[in-house]
């Protein structure tokens, strides 16, 4: 992953979602040493509200894996489907 994406995810408190390919330094600096198993739902807080979020890693795919990687699109599609059903959930597609 590009370091800027890792830093932004850590700043927002987004955990790394399994399977983990690398352990970003930014996550260690922010004390986010744990990984998030799937399924994950309402696993972070955005102010007073619970939310579903995490950092997915697609090694070698650069900054925009959604455009290049069918696997990344499958993860997004699964998340959007659960969102449409009421509660967003990070699930293994």
C-alpha positions, 0 to 999 in steps of 0.5 A: 500500500502507498504510505499515504493510504496507510497513514490516513487509515491509521489517523481515522482509526481504521484497523487492518482487515484480515488477511493482512499483507503488511503491518504499516508503521502508521498503525503501530504509531497510533497503537493500532497493533491488532488486526480485524477479523471478518466479519466486522460490523460497527467496529469503529466510532465516528464521533458518538456513532458506531461505524463499520470500517477497515483497511484492506490490503491488495499487495502490488496493486498501488493506489487504486486497486478497485480499478485493477483488482476483481478481488477488491471489487468483490470486497466492495460489492459485499460491503455495499450489499450489506449496507443496502440491507441496513448495517454495513459489514466487512465480510469475505466475499 
